[in-house]
């Protein structure tokens, strides 16, 4: 595989431009970024879907499609969404231009880049499945043909290590801020960088990861951003109150 340098791994930006900008500045302060990989759900929930899409596209980010992106273009029904998420999806749909919808509909569910397979949910159900359990992790790993994979969707930074000798087949770990995961090709791994725009692990700070190809590591970073700014814009847009409030607590 060619040397890539530092790759910025994002997921679940969710139309939260303040969080995205904070993540971009923080990542750039750590050194040059060669590529940006974005694991889906660029829009939905947040107040600035158009601005977030424009920013990611201008940076040449490689983006996957997530369930909220498909809901925003009417390609999946919001029946399985909670009422607040469904209301936000309808609002998002009303904001996007047809060109932006075309862009979202052109995105892939699964992309392979070097030793990584990327997908929003899991390789079993790319759009919908949350990788929370050992069972889901095993089903995902069975379909993973590369040593490493990257998933989003849960908005929780996490590491799965395949352990064929254990009855569960793998171990699941929460990934704290700053911990370096060393990539060794004899152990298959799944990494979730956490959510940029709507963290759900009780830490309201935006979450992202850096893949450093020279060091062979992936590291999660947490960044404070102007939560109140995003909340103000959400209130102005008339987005549901629960979605506004949850940003303060990261749940
Ligand atoms: Zn999401």
Boltz pocket constraint, residues with backbone or C-beta under 6 A from the ligand:
constraints:
  - pocket:
      binder: B
      contacts: [[A, 12], [A, 14], [A, 40], [A, 41], [A, 66], [A, 68], [A, 153], [A, 154], [A, 155]]
      max_distance: 6.0
